[in-house]
Structure formats: structure tokens, C-alpha cells
């Protein structure tokens, strides 16, 4: 039985509570904090060795959508809004895709734990478990959208949701060089040349970095989302308006559902989260689906250009400004790649 965890903390209070951090997850990230949850166990942490691009996905055959997948998507308005069920119907199967989650970790007892291929702690906490809830929430949405996705759990933020640009940059490079096609970055840190270079490197080796536009409620660029090689994602609500405090502006690429998003937080427990973080996870999920059907039409040896083009050109315009191409549409994007 799903147990709903209510999320009611105001963004302003969150910012005040975490002023000691050098840089933070986007404001809504802390909404999932529940001190009564305890971390359980410690995943084995692979050693960072020579950076060569090799995918950790073991399966080579296509993954078909089952009734179990459809049942897991029930009640998630965001998936319906971006036509995920129709996208599933548009392809007979999807090739496996590796997705890196740069966040607070992933609960080792999550319902999709069997799809977590590896984990590494970049925070110094010596544990890749999610003691916060945010990382599991992001991965849960991606897992529901893309049954073909396997995960690398890269813990870059501590149990209070704090992280910094050098750590995020290092993790982006680590993921890209180890075959992650999609890198979900539902966080905001200070801009830096190191971070910019990591985003560029990821694109050059065939990865897509999907990043939350941030929750400052302004048009000021947020990073790493605002770097041109990243896909910057604004959040929308059920009425196709901006979510509370979603950043927006000319630097934003697309929008996705980000209000009251229902997903797993800790073992057996689900929570609703609002902001650009869950919006980013919707885009990462669609990107994983698209990698599962894309072919190299440009002949450059990578699929990220085809996938990004499909995401942006299939998006539907909205009546609000500052959301790039508009709201993503998984079904139309799949059809574009198929044709």
C-alpha cells in the first residue's frame, strides 16, 4: 500500500534554514525532509578509475511496456499531461538506457532498486543511501516514465540538501565518461568554469544534461541549467501556468509538470513535490525513452543531438513566456524520431 508523505514546507523558510550551505539544491528539494526516516545500509562504492565511456547497462534487448509499468504510472498527472502512455504505444520496445541521478542519493530499498547499477558518494558521507528523500523522488519519476532506464546513483548533496559546483562538475564528468546517456541534475549551484566545462564535455561525448531551472521566481539564469549544452527546465502546474517560484526566461529550453508531483520518497512511502526539480525529472524520463528508439541520423556517432532536437521541436507552446519551446510531449517526440 502506498503511504503518502505530505510536503508543506515553504520555500522562504527553507532558504533561511540552510543559509550555512555554500550552495543548495533548488528550494523545493528540501521539502521532502523527514527526520524520522533512517538510512538503511550502505551500497558498495565503485572506485573512480580511468575515465572511459562504457555503459553499465547489461541488457541488450528491447524492453517492452507491461501492465505493471502502466499500473505504476496510474495517478501521476504529469505523465498523462505529457502523453507518456501514448509514447509507450508508439514503439514496440525501447533499448536500455543509462541515467545518472546527481542528487541526495537513492533509497536502496526503493521499488526500482534493482535498476540501480552502481552508486558512488561524492559528499564524503561514505554512504550512497538517500537520507533526504529528494534523489529517490527524482529517480522514481524517471523510472515510471522510462521502464528502459537503469540508474547510476551519484550522491552529490548531503542529507540537508547542500552541494557545491566543483562536486557537481566532477560527478557530471564521471557519469558522462562511464556511459550515462541522460544526466539528471535537479539542483542549482553557483556558476563556474569547471562546471561549464563539465557540461560541454558531457555533450561532446554523447550525453544530455537535464537541469532544473531553479525556484527563485525570477528570470535570472540558474546553473547548471543556463549553460547552453544543458536542457533548462521550468515547471508548470495543472493549469499550464508556472509552478510557484519557477524561474523562467530566454535561457529556459522547455517546461514540464512540476506541481504536486507524486513519486516515491522512502521505502513504501510516496510524497508530492512542487518545483523545477520534478519538472526536470519528467524531461529526463522522456529523454531516456527517446534514447531507446533514436538512431544516429547526423552520423556523428552520438544520439544526444537527435534526442534533444526531438524534445524541443515536439514541445507544445504555452500562453506563458519564458518557458522555451513549451511543454514537452513524449508521444510527439517519439513519432518525430520514428519518421
C-alpha positions, 0 to 999 in steps of 0.5 A: 500500500502506498503511504503518502508523505505530505510536503508543506514546507515553504520555500522562504523558510527553507532558504533561511534554514540552510543559509550555512550551505555554500550552495543548495539544491533548488528550494523545493528539494528540501521539502521532502525532509523527514527526520524520522526516516533512517538510512538503511545500509550502505551500497558498495562504492565503485572506485573512480578509475580511468575515465572511459565511456562504457555503459553499465547497462547489461541488457541488450534487448528491447524492453517492452511496456507491461501492465505493471509499468502502466499500473505504476504510472496510474495517478501521476498527472504529469505523465498523462499531461505529457502523453507518456502512455501514448509514447509507450504505444508508439514503439514496440520496445525501447533499448536500455538506457543509462541515467545518472541521478546527481542528487541526495542519493537513492533509497536502496530499498526503493521499488526500482532498486534493482535498476540501480547499477552502481552508486558512488558518494561524492559528499564524503558521507561514505554512504550512497543511501538517500537520507533526504528523500529528494534523489529517490523522488527524482529517480522514481519519476524517471523510472515510471516514465522510462521502464528502459532506464537503469540508474547510476546513483551519484550522491552529490548533496548531503542529507540537508540538501547542500552541494557545491559546483566543483562536486557537481562538475566532477560527478557530471564528468564521471557519469558522462565518461562511464556511459550515462546517456541522460544526466539528471541534475535537479539542483542549482549551484553557483556558476563556474568554469569547471562546471561549464566545462563539465557540461560541454564535455558531457555533450561532446561525448554523447550525453544530455544534461537535464537541469532544473531551472531553479525556484527563485521566481525570477528570470535570472539564469540558474546553473547548471541549467543556463549553460547552453549544452544543458536542457533548462527546465521550468515547471508548470502546474495543472493549469499550464501556468508556472509552478510557484517560484519557477524561474523562467526566461530566454535561457529556459529550453522547455517546461514540464509538470512540476506541481504536486508531483507524486513519486516515491520518497522512502521505502513504501512511502510516496510524497508530492513535490512542487518545483523545477526539480520534478519538472526536470525529472519528467524531461529526463524520463522522456529523454531516456525513452527517446534514447531507446528508439533514436538512431544516429541520423547526423552520423556523428556517432552520438544520439544526444543531438537527435534526442534533444532536437526531438524534445524541443521541436515536439514541445507544445507552446504555452500562453506563458513566456519564458518557458522555451519551446513549451511543454514537452510531449513524449508521444510527439517526440517519439513519432518525430524520431520514428519518421 
